[in-house]
């Protein structure tokens, strides 16, 4: 048996089942009583069973009608929930957003942006992947995150990159070191004989440091390597050596025993931006989060 019943048909049966009065039901449905009777007959013929017993004075549900009304109540509730869910997602009121961000942004910028977004969209679930640049690109490519906030990488040309900010490199120096006494900027080449503590490959920090030294025809060979910024800062403070880090990254691991100096010759500026899939549009919730991020940056709020 092929049925062709609409939600309008179900709502009509439910209304008549509640009122048990054709005149009242027709008025609420903005129909004539004859039109309502025709609709009920069509539904009963489609089902192959009578739902209502009607006389000139009374209307009552049949046994089949009682079952249909009871089950249709669940159908109506499920339908409304489905509509509400879709509408909520379309309006960015519901859904989920996953973002990949390099550690310095995840620790410094992103929390404030996420909190502002959460206040406006409390029903949206948020997930953050705190990761280096290479894995961040992979997460976007695999569709595991909606977008990433990370350093530019020309080798990832299959993904869309939009520059949003940049930060300069500074040198972290133990407070008691001779270089810490100077007040001005320090040249990269003047640090070549110092033991460097650097991020590991394939981090963007390491790549920029290698590039800066190559501009001075120097091959960068750090004495120590670590994947974590707090470890690098702790090693600098203990006197293991110095570390070249972007300003945003350095601001997340400030220590009283560390002095920062701008690095020049060249002034290395790391581009940080938005990474998205070229052929995949953002969900309304992800687009709304990105809008919150843009508003935050447009206000000129300091990242450090």
PyMOL commands that set and color helices and strands:
alter all, ss='L'
color gray80, all
select helices_A, chain A and resi 7-19+22-29+33-47+63-90+103-108+110-120+133-142+178-181+188-191+204-214+229-237+247-251+284-298
alter helices_A, ss='H'
color red, helices_A
select strands_A, chain A and resi 52-54+59-61+96-101+125-130+147-151+159-174+186-187+197-199+224-226+243-246+258-264+269-277
alter strands_A, ss='S'
color yellow, strands_A
deselect
rebuild
show_as cartoon
